[in-house]
C-alpha cells in the first residue's frame, strides 16, 4: 500500500489550512521505523511554531510543506529502516515525534526508532497518545531542570492543563508537597491529582497565599511568572515552558530561572511508564475525535476550556 489517509497543510497558517486527504505513505529512513498509528494527540499553538513548517526551529530553514501535524503517537511498529532491529515488528510503542518531522495525524508515520518507548502495560492507545508531550515536559522540567527532591515544596501554575496536570501528579509521586493554581471549577479536580493546596487564580493573588517554595513550574507566563519570583525560597528555581524568566526580577542571586523546550526522550518515557503502571500517574483526556475531524479539533483548542489532552482516534487495535 503506497498511500494513506492523513491530515495535511499545504501552506503555512492555522487550522483552516488543514485538509483530510490521501497522501503518500512514509518510507523509513536509516534508523527509522514506520508506525501504524492507532492514536495521536494535538497541542495548542502547534500550528504557530516555526518548527511545524520548516526544517529549523527559528524558521530560517527551508519550508517543508505539505506538513502533517500532531507529534504525540501511539501505535504498532510495522516496518524497519536500515540498521534497525528494535523495537520489534508488531511492538506497541508510544513517543514524542521530533518537531522538525511530520506528525501522527495520519494512518502511518516514520519515526526515529531510538525515541520510542514501549506502550505502558494496561494503557490503551488513546490514553497513551495523551502522555508524551505533557508528561515529558513535566518530567524534564521537574527532574531534569529543577532536580526536584522528595519533601520539597512545588508550586504548579495551571494545574488543570495538559502539562500542569502531569506536573502535579509527577511532583506528588516524587514525594513533593504540591500547591497548584487553577480555576475555581477545577479545584476539586486538581486536588484529586495530588495537590495538597489549590489556589483559585481568579479569587485573589496566589502570592498572598503561598511562600517558601523550592520550585515553581510555570505554564502561564506574563505577570504570573514575574510574581512567582517572590514566593521562592533562597536557592529556589523558577522553571518556565512559556518564556525565559527575567533574571532582573529575581529576589537575589540565590534564586534562578530556567526556560526549556521539551525534547523526545525514551528514558524519560520509560520512567513515566513506571509511574503509570504503578498507578501513581494517569493521563487526562478531554475528548477523543476521529482523524477526519482533526481540523475542527485544532479550531476548538483556541477557545475552549479543557482538562487534559485532545486525542485523535486513527484506527482500532
C-alpha positions in Angstrom: 0.0 0.0 0.0 1.6 3.2 -1.2 -0.9 5.7 0.1 -2.7 6.5 3.4 -5.3 8.9 4.8 -3.8 11.9 6.5 -4.4 15.5 7.6 -2.1 17.9 5.9 -1.5 21.6 5.4 -0.1 22.7 2.0 0.6 26.3 3.1 1.5 27.9 6.4 -1.4 29.1 8.6 -3.8 27.9 11.2 -6.4 25.1 11.3 -8.1 26.5 8.2 -5.2 25.1 6.2 -5.7 21.5 7.3 -7.1 19.1 4.8 -8.1 15.4 5.3 -6.9 13.7 2.2 -5.0 10.8 0.6 -1.2 11.2 1.0 1.9 9.1 0.2 2.7 6.5 2.9 6.0 7.4 4.5 9.1 5.3 3.9 11.6 4.7 6.8 15.0 6.3 6.5 18.1 4.8 8.2 17.4 4.5 11.9 13.6 4.9 11.4 10.6 2.7 11.9 7.2 3.1 10.4 4.4 3.1 13.0 0.8 2.2 12.1 -0.9 5.0 14.1 -3.6 4.0 16.5 -4.0 7.4 18.2 -2.3 10.8 18.2 -2.6 13.9 20.3 -2.7 17.6 19.4 -1.2 20.7 21.2 -2.5 24.2 21.4 -0.2 26.6 19.5 1.5 23.8 17.4 0.5 25.4 14.1 2.2 28.6 15.1 5.6 27.0 15.7 8.3 27.6 13.0 9.4 24.0 13.6 6.0 22.8 12.3 6.6 24.4 8.9 10.3 24.5 8.3 13.4 22.4 8.9 14.7 24.7 11.6 13.4 25.8 15.0 13.9 29.5 14.3 12.1 29.5 10.9 15.3 30.3 8.9 15.3 26.9 7.1 13.5 25.6 4.1 9.7 25.3 4.1 8.7 21.6 4.2 5.0 21.8 3.2 2.8 19.8 2.9 3.1 19.0 6.6 1.3 16.6 8.9 0.7 17.9 12.5 0.3 16.1 15.9 3.6 15.0 17.4 2.4 12.5 20.0 1.8 9.0 18.8 0.8 5.6 20.0 0.7 2.7 17.6 2.3 -0.5 16.3 5.7 -0.9 14.5 5.1 -2.3 11.0 8.4 -1.6 9.1 12.1 -1.1 9.9 14.6 1.2 8.2 18.2 0.3 7.6 20.1 -0.6 10.7 17.1 -1.0 13.0 16.3 -4.2 14.9 14.3 -2.7 17.8 11.6 -2.1 18.6 10.4 -5.3 17.0 7.8 -5.5 14.3 4.5 -5.7 16.0 5.6 -3.9 19.1 3.2 -1.5 20.7 5.0 1.8 21.2 4.5 5.5 22.0 6.5 8.6 21.9 7.1 12.3 21.1 7.9 12.8 17.4 10.7 15.3 16.7 9.1 18.7 15.9 11.0 19.1 12.6 9.3 16.0 11.2 5.8 15.1 10.1 3.5 14.2 12.9 1.0 11.4 13.5 -2.3 12.8 12.2 -2.2 10.0 9.6 -2.5 6.3 9.3 1.3 5.9 9.3 4.3 7.9 10.4 8.1 7.4 10.1 9.8 7.9 13.5 13.4 7.6 14.7 13.4 4.2 16.5 15.5 5.5 19.4 12.9 7.9 20.7 10.1 5.3 21.0 9.2 3.6 24.3 7.1 0.5 24.9 3.5 1.5 25.5 2.6 1.2 29.2 1.0 -2.1 30.0 -2.7 -1.8 30.6 -3.0 1.6 28.9 -5.0 1.7 25.6 -3.6 3.6 22.6 -5.8 6.6 23.1 -4.7 7.1 26.6 -1.0 6.5 25.7 -1.2 9.2 23.0 -2.2 11.7 25.6 1.1 11.2 27.5 4.3 12.0 25.6 4.5 15.8 25.2 2.9 17.0 28.5 4.3 14.2 30.7 7.8 14.6 29.3 7.6 18.4 29.7 6.7 18.0 33.3 9.3 15.3 33.9 12.1 17.2 32.2 11.2 20.4 34.0 10.9 18.9 37.4 13.6 16.3 37.3 16.0 17.5 34.6 15.9 21.2 35.2 14.8 21.7 38.8 16.3 18.4 40.2 13.3 18.0 42.4 13.8 16.1 45.7 11.3 14.4 48.0 10.0 16.7 50.7 10.4 19.9 48.6 7.5 22.3 48.0 6.4 22.8 44.4 4.0 25.4 43.0 2.5 24.4 39.7 0.7 27.2 37.7 -2.1 25.9 35.6 -2.6 22.7 37.4 -5.6 21.6 35.4 -4.0 21.9 32.0 -2.3 19.3 29.8 1.2 19.9 31.2 0.1 21.2 34.6 -2.0 18.1 35.4 1.1 15.9 34.8 3.4 18.2 36.7 1.1 18.0 39.8 1.0 14.2 39.6 4.7 13.7 38.9 5.7 16.1 41.7 3.4 14.3 44.2 4.6 10.9 43.0 8.2 12.0 43.7 7.3 12.9 47.2 7.0 16.7 46.9 4.4 18.9 48.6 2.3 20.4 45.8 0.5 23.7 45.6 -1.3 24.5 42.3 -3.2 27.3 40.8 -6.4 26.6 38.9 -9.9 28.0 38.2 -12.5 27.6 40.9 -14.3 24.9 38.8 -11.1 22.8 38.6 -10.2 23.0 42.3 -11.5 19.5 43.2 -10.1 18.0 40.0 -6.5 19.3 40.7 -6.7 18.3 44.4 -7.6 14.8 43.1 -4.4 14.8 41.1 -2.3 15.2 44.3 -2.2 18.9 45.1 -2.4 19.5 48.8 -3.4 23.1 48.3 -5.2 24.5 45.2 -5.5 28.3 44.8 -8.2 29.9 42.7 -6.2 32.2 40.4 -9.3 34.4 39.8 -10.1 34.7 43.5 -7.0 36.5 44.6 -3.3 36.8 44.2 -1.5 33.4 44.6 1.5 35.2 46.2 -0.7 36.2 49.1 -1.4 32.5 49.9 1.9 30.7 49.3 5.6 31.2 50.2 8.8 29.4 50.8 8.6 27.4 47.6 11.5 25.3 46.3 10.3 25.0 42.7 7.8 27.0 40.6 6.6 25.2 37.5 5.2 27.9 35.2 2.8 27.1 32.3 1.2 30.5 32.2 3.9 33.2 31.8 3.3 37.0 32.0 2.6 38.6 35.3 2.1 35.2 36.9 5.7 34.3 36.1 7.0 37.7 37.3 5.2 37.4 40.7 6.4 33.9 41.1 9.9 35.1 42.0 8.5 36.5 45.3 7.4 33.1 46.6 10.7 31.3 46.1 12.9 30.3 48.9 16.6 31.3 48.7 18.1 28.9 46.2 14.8 28.1 44.6 14.2 27.7 40.9 11.6 29.1 38.6 11.1 26.7 35.6 9.0 28.1 32.7 7.9 26.5 29.5 6.4 29.8 28.2 9.2 32.5 28.2 12.6 32.8 29.7 12.3 34.2 33.3 13.8 37.7 33.6 16.8 37.4 36.0 16.4 41.1 36.9 13.2 40.2 38.7 14.8 37.6 40.8 14.8 38.3 44.6 18.6 37.7 44.8 21.4 35.7 43.3 20.4 32.5 45.2 17.2 32.1 43.1 17.4 31.3 39.4 15.2 30.8 36.4 15.1 28.3 33.6 13.3 28.1 30.3 13.4 25.0 28.2 11.6 23.2 25.3 10.7 19.6 25.7 12.7 17.0 23.7 11.9 13.4 22.7 13.3 11.1 25.4 12.8 7.4 25.6 14.4 7.1 29.0 12.1 9.7 30.4 9.1 7.9 28.9 10.3 4.7 30.5 10.3 6.4 33.9 6.9 7.9 33.2 5.6 4.4 32.2 6.7 3.0 35.5 4.6 5.7 37.3 1.7 4.9 35.1 1.8 1.1 35.6 2.2 1.6 39.4 -0.9 3.7 39.5 0.8 7.0 40.5 0.2 8.8 37.2 -2.9 8.9 35.0 -3.3 10.7 31.6 -6.1 13.2 31.5 -8.2 13.1 28.3 -10.6 16.0 27.4 -12.0 14.3 24.3 -11.4 11.9 21.5 -12.1 12.8 17.9 -11.8 10.8 14.7 -9.0 11.6 12.3 -11.3 13.2 9.8 -12.3 15.8 12.4 -8.7 16.9 13.2 -9.2 20.4 11.7 -12.2 21.0 14.0 -10.3 19.8 17.0 -7.5 22.3 16.3 -10.0 25.1 15.9 -11.5 24.2 19.3 -8.2 24.3 21.0 -8.0 28.1 20.7 -11.3 28.9 22.6 -12.4 26.2 24.9 -11.6 25.4 28.5 -10.1 21.9 28.7 -9.0 19.4 31.2 -6.2 17.3 29.7 -5.5 16.4 26.1 -7.5 16.2 22.9 -6.8 12.9 21.3 -7.2 11.8 17.6 -8.5 8.2 17.1 -6.9 6.9 13.9 -7.5 3.1 14.0 -8.7 0.4 16.3 -6.3 -2.0 17.9 
